[in-house]
Amino acid sequence: MSTQVAPPSAVSTRLTREQKDLFRAFLNVHWLRPEAALMKYHDARALQQFTIRHPSLEITCGDGTTSFVTAGGRFDLDFDVYQSVGHIDRYFESRRDDAYDPPDVYDHDEPISVSIARRPDWAYTTGMDLLAASIEKARALDFYRELIVHDCNNPLPLPDNSYETVWTSSPYFMPEVDLLLSEVQRVLRPGGDFLARMPSPKMVEMLPYNLYLKHGWEWVLPIDRGLYEVATRVPSQRAYWDSALERAGLAIERVVPILPARVYQLYAIGFRPMFPAFMEMYRRLSRDDWRAVKRAWMDNVALLAEPFCDPSWMGETEDDAVFYLYQARKK
Ligand SMILES: C[S@@+](CC[C@H](N)C(=O)[O-])C[C@H]1O[C@@H](n2cnc3c(N)ncnc32)[C@H](O)[C@@H]1O
């Protein structure tokens, strides 16, 4: 590790009220997967260092809840992302060959009910994602002015020079990433910013699947659930992203290393294998019992997770960060 600061011995008291509130807001949405809440908290903290100018476009917006919370929105206790999930019986399937993609549990389109405690301070003009089910969930938030279902391996169905900011958390999922970057350049106004989260080599390094590769330990497989397969499909060198952006006509303004490796290590193990069992509990509880369990659960998880919201003892140096947050400007 690159830092000498000691880890907190008990619950961190170093977090500000705003930091606690931000983590709690993500935990409320992802309470059965606290490790996902932690990742989103770190992403949000990083993104909040940048100004989103409008008109703005979010590519790979998913169900929109992450940006809703990042922009200052808060949901009530009754809301979470598990209202509409499916394919739980196929949860442990993973990619076996190039033609097979296991189903995404969130790619399921039962209607959801949204209970909002506070509207966000700002909103994206346009949200875009491949999954129609996610876009329908985003629509229910009434957060994006316009939502588009689109596979971003193809040209964007948007006019030239139309956005001041384009943000994406996941451009690296696109096999046609060069096409995506040149399309982003096209739709940005001159002087407009592209903000994007790109993986560093640390991502693959932190995955438990490495233990399977090294020792043949099969107990790792249900924990991995195909994560390694996805992560190794993705370019992860800083030099690769630097030149891909330059090639697309986007001048790099700033690169911020984000997400301490320890947090990603937690994410890669987390409560992942327990998810089907947690969903069984979720479905069977009466509404009143559900609320009581959720409250107690979140209080307990906060105790364990809050120290991992505090990057001061984990470091967020380039060597230790799992992602780079790029700001690149259209010339
Ligand atoms: C890890 S999720 C992130 C969602 C959201 N940005 C967040 O942070 O909560 C990645 C998103 O990328 C979307 N995605 C994957 N491939 C895509 C493609 N070819 N075109 C558009 N969206 C895609 C997925 O549907 C998913 O919503």
PDBQT file of the ligand as one rigid body, heavy atoms in Angstrom, charges set to zero:
ROOT
HETATM    1  C1  LIG A 401     -22.256  -1.214 -14.289  1.00  0.00    +0.000 C 
HETATM    2  S1  LIG A 401     -23.755  -0.608 -15.004  1.00  0.00    +0.000 S 
HETATM    3  C2  LIG A 401     -23.670   1.081 -14.509  1.00  0.00    +0.000 C 
HETATM    4  C3  LIG A 401     -25.008   1.745 -14.453  1.00  0.00    +0.000 C 
HETATM    5  C4  LIG A 401     -24.990   3.156 -13.863  1.00  0.00    +0.000 C 
HETATM    6  N1  LIG A 401     -24.134   4.054 -14.620  1.00  0.00    +0.000 N 
HETATM    7  C5  LIG A 401     -24.558   3.120 -12.422  1.00  0.00    +0.000 C 
HETATM    8  O1  LIG A 401     -23.413   3.525 -12.121  1.00  0.00    +0.000 OA
HETATM    9  O2  LIG A 401     -25.341   2.686 -11.567  1.00  0.00    +0.000 OA
HETATM   10  C6  LIG A 401     -23.344  -0.578 -16.729  1.00  0.00    +0.000 C 
HETATM   11  C7  LIG A 401     -24.466  -0.119 -17.626  1.00  0.00    +0.000 C 
HETATM   12  O3  LIG A 401     -23.980  -0.118 -18.976  1.00  0.00    +0.000 OA
HETATM   13  C8  LIG A 401     -25.038  -0.511 -19.827  1.00  0.00    +0.000 C 
HETATM   14  N2  LIG A 401     -24.498  -0.990 -21.105  1.00  0.00    +0.000 N 
HETATM   15  C9  LIG A 401     -23.718  -2.079 -21.321  1.00  0.00    +0.000 A 
HETATM   16  N3  LIG A 401     -23.435  -2.200 -22.639  1.00  0.00    +0.000 NA
HETATM   17  C10 LIG A 401     -24.037  -1.156 -23.269  1.00  0.00    +0.000 A 
HETATM   18  C11 LIG A 401     -24.133  -0.751 -24.634  1.00  0.00    +0.000 A 
HETATM   19  N4  LIG A 401     -23.561  -1.457 -25.599  1.00  0.00    +0.000 N 
HETATM   20  N5  LIG A 401     -24.824   0.381 -24.934  1.00  0.00    +0.000 NA
HETATM   21  C12 LIG A 401     -25.419   1.099 -23.943  1.00  0.00    +0.000 A 
HETATM   22  N6  LIG A 401     -25.374   0.755 -22.635  1.00  0.00    +0.000 NA
HETATM   23  C13 LIG A 401     -24.705  -0.362 -22.292  1.00  0.00    +0.000 A 
HETATM   24  C14 LIG A 401     -25.732  -1.616 -19.027  1.00  0.00    +0.000 C 
HETATM   25  O4  LIG A 401     -27.040  -1.870 -19.495  1.00  0.00    +0.000 OA
HETATM   26  C15 LIG A 401     -25.685  -1.042 -17.611  1.00  0.00    +0.000 C 
HETATM   27  O5  LIG A 401     -26.824  -0.268 -17.321  1.00  0.00    +0.000 OA
ENDROOT
TORSDOF 0
